[in-house]
Amino acid sequence: MWSDDEMRSYLAVPFLRDYNADIYKIPLLGSTYWGASTELIVRTSTGIVIISIISCWTIYFCIWTGYTIYKTLNTVEMSKNTKKMHRNLLTALAIQTFIPFAISYIPCVAAWSVPIIHVDTKSLNNVTAIIAVAAFPFIDPLAIMLLVPDYRKAFFRMFLPCLHNPARTYPESTVGESSTRA
């Protein structure tokens, strides 16, 4: 996957045409599936396969760890409130783990794989990369804020005060006794 003279010469014209960039002056890491020497195609395809295996193993490890924690929570003796808190945090952690998978890993796999079938995705890859990089710092903590109940209440109280009704009024008693509601 490293860039050598063959890869740079292979990409020089498209980079100059599409990005007005000199391929010999920028760092480059890429993959080539068509129109290059067999050695370059095998080397870059092997790199993509290795990266994909590492990524899939990481995802599998995250799923296995989450399942193991979930199973352990069902067997460990703890209070109902503690178990509920742990489940809420595990759910938030699972969502927070899924976010980078959805906005980083899936677009990368598409960028690596789709060119194999001769589909040009240059503008789509550029747009999704920009959106993913820009949105990730916002979306990642938002998952925790919306999934943990106390954070969710504070979030809605702060950003949507019209939905938060802290003061409840109770009607006067018709008997004349003072109400002792809390």
C-alpha positions as CSV (number, residue, x, y, z in Angstrom):
1,M,0.0,0.0,0.0
2,W,3.0,2.3,0.3
3,S,3.4,4.7,-2.6
4,D,6.2,3.9,-5.1
5,D,6.9,5.5,-8.4
6,E,4.6,3.1,-10.3
7,M,1.6,4.0,-8.0
8,R,2.4,7.7,-8.2
9,S,2.7,7.7,-12.0
10,Y,-0.6,5.6,-12.2
11,L,-2.4,8.3,-10.2
12,A,-0.6,11.4,-11.4
13,V,-3.1,12.4,-14.2
14,P,-6.3,11.8,-12.2
15,F,-4.9,13.8,-9.2
16,L,-3.8,16.7,-11.4
17,R,-7.2,16.7,-13.3
18,D,-9.5,16.2,-10.3
19,Y,-7.7,17.9,-7.4
20,N,-5.1,20.1,-9.2
21,A,-2.4,18.4,-7.0
22,D,1.0,17.1,-7.9
23,I,1.1,13.5,-6.8
24,Y,4.8,13.6,-6.2
25,K,4.5,16.4,-3.5
26,I,1.8,14.8,-1.3
27,P,1.9,11.8,1.0
28,L,0.0,8.9,-0.5
29,L,-1.3,5.6,0.8
30,G,-3.6,3.8,-1.6
31,S,-4.7,0.7,-3.4
32,T,-4.8,-0.2,-7.1
33,Y,-7.0,-2.9,-8.5
34,W,-6.9,-2.3,-12.3
35,G,-4.5,-1.2,-15.0
36,A,-1.2,-1.5,-13.1
37,S,1.4,-4.2,-12.8
38,T,0.5,-7.5,-11.2
39,E,3.0,-6.9,-8.4
40,L,1.4,-3.5,-7.5
41,I,-2.1,-5.0,-7.6
42,V,-1.2,-7.9,-5.4
43,R,0.7,-5.7,-2.9
44,T,-2.0,-3.2,-2.5
45,S,-4.8,-5.8,-2.5
46,T,-2.9,-7.7,0.2
47,G,-2.7,-4.5,2.3
48,I,-6.4,-4.0,2.0
49,V,-7.1,-7.6,3.0
50,I,-4.8,-7.2,6.0
51,I,-6.5,-3.9,7.1
52,S,-9.9,-5.5,6.6
53,I,-9.0,-8.5,8.8
54,I,-7.7,-6.3,11.5
55,S,-10.8,-4.2,11.4
56,C,-13.2,-7.2,11.4
57,W,-11.3,-8.7,14.3
58,T,-11.6,-5.5,16.3
59,I,-15.3,-5.4,15.7
60,Y,-15.7,-9.0,16.6
61,F,-13.7,-8.4,19.8
62,C,-16.0,-5.4,20.7
63,I,-19.1,-7.5,20.2
64,W,-17.7,-10.5,22.2
65,T,-16.7,-8.2,25.1
66,G,-20.1,-6.5,25.1
67,Y,-21.8,-9.9,25.1
68,T,-19.6,-11.2,27.9
69,I,-20.3,-8.2,30.0
70,Y,-24.0,-8.5,29.4
71,K,-23.9,-12.2,30.4
72,T,-22.0,-11.4,33.5
73,L,-24.5,-8.7,34.5
74,N,-27.2,-11.4,34.5
75,T,-25.3,-13.7,36.8
76,V,-23.7,-11.3,39.3
77,E,-25.6,-10.5,42.5
78,M,-26.3,-6.8,42.8
79,S,-29.1,-4.5,43.7
80,K,-31.8,-3.8,41.1
81,N,-30.7,-0.1,40.8
82,T,-27.1,-1.0,40.3
83,K,-27.9,-3.6,37.7
84,K,-30.2,-1.1,35.9
85,M,-27.4,1.5,36.0
86,H,-24.8,-1.0,34.6
87,R,-27.2,-2.0,31.8
88,N,-27.8,1.7,30.9
89,L,-24.1,2.3,30.8
90,L,-23.5,-0.9,28.7
91,T,-26.1,0.3,26.2
92,A,-24.6,3.7,26.0
93,L,-21.1,2.1,25.6
94,A,-22.5,-0.1,22.8
95,I,-24.0,2.8,21.0
96,Q,-20.8,4.8,21.5
97,T,-18.8,1.9,20.0
98,F,-21.2,1.6,17.0
99,I,-20.9,5.3,16.1
100,P,-17.3,5.2,14.8
101,F,-18.2,1.9,13.1
102,A,-21.1,3.5,11.3
103,I,-19.4,6.8,10.3
104,S,-15.8,5.7,9.9
105,Y,-15.5,2.0,9.2
106,I,-18.4,1.5,6.8
107,P,-17.4,4.5,4.5
108,C,-13.8,3.2,4.6
109,V,-14.8,-0.3,3.6
110,A,-16.9,1.2,0.8
111,A,-13.9,3.4,-0.4
112,W,-11.7,0.3,-0.3
113,S,-14.1,-2.2,-1.9
114,V,-16.3,-0.3,-4.4
115,P,-13.5,0.5,-6.9
116,I,-13.1,-3.3,-7.4
117,I,-16.3,-3.2,-9.5
118,H,-15.2,-0.1,-11.4
119,V,-17.5,2.4,-9.6
120,D,-16.0,5.9,-9.3
121,T,-16.7,7.2,-5.8
122,K,-14.2,10.1,-5.6
123,S,-16.8,12.8,-4.8
124,L,-18.9,10.5,-2.5
125,N,-15.7,9.5,-0.6
126,N,-14.7,13.2,-0.2
127,V,-18.1,14.2,1.1
128,T,-18.6,11.3,3.5
129,A,-15.0,11.7,4.9
130,I,-15.6,15.4,5.6
131,I,-19.0,14.8,7.2
132,A,-17.7,11.9,9.3
133,V,-14.7,13.9,10.6
134,A,-16.9,17.0,11.3
135,A,-19.8,15.1,12.9
136,F,-18.0,12.6,15.0
137,P,-17.0,14.9,17.9
138,F,-20.7,16.1,18.1
139,I,-22.4,12.7,17.7
140,D,-20.2,10.6,20.1
141,P,-20.9,12.5,23.3
142,L,-24.5,13.0,22.3
143,A,-25.1,9.2,22.6
144,I,-24.1,9.3,26.3
145,M,-26.1,12.4,27.0
146,L,-29.3,10.9,25.5
147,L,-28.9,7.3,26.8
148,V,-28.0,7.9,30.5
149,P,-31.2,9.0,32.2
150,D,-29.8,11.8,34.4
151,Y,-27.8,13.3,31.6
152,R,-30.8,13.0,29.3
153,K,-33.0,15.0,31.8
154,A,-30.3,17.6,32.2
155,F,-29.9,17.8,28.4
156,F,-33.6,18.4,27.8
157,R,-33.8,20.8,30.7
158,M,-31.0,22.8,29.2
159,F,-31.8,22.7,25.5
160,L,-35.5,22.2,25.4
161,P,-36.9,23.9,28.5
162,C,-40.4,24.0,27.1
163,L,-40.6,20.2,27.4
164,H,-39.3,20.3,31.0
165,N,-42.0,21.0,33.6
166,P,-40.4,21.2,37.0
167,A,-43.2,22.8,38.9
168,R,-46.5,20.9,39.3
169,T,-49.5,22.6,40.7
170,Y,-52.1,20.7,42.7
171,P,-55.7,21.9,43.0
172,E,-56.8,23.0,46.5
173,S,-58.5,20.4,48.6
174,T,-62.3,20.7,48.7
175,V,-62.4,19.5,52.2
176,G,-60.4,22.4,53.5
177,E,-57.5,20.2,54.7
178,S,-53.9,21.2,53.6
179,S,-52.4,18.8,51.1
180,T,-49.2,17.0,52.0
181,R,-48.1,16.0,48.6
182,A,-44.4,15.9,47.7
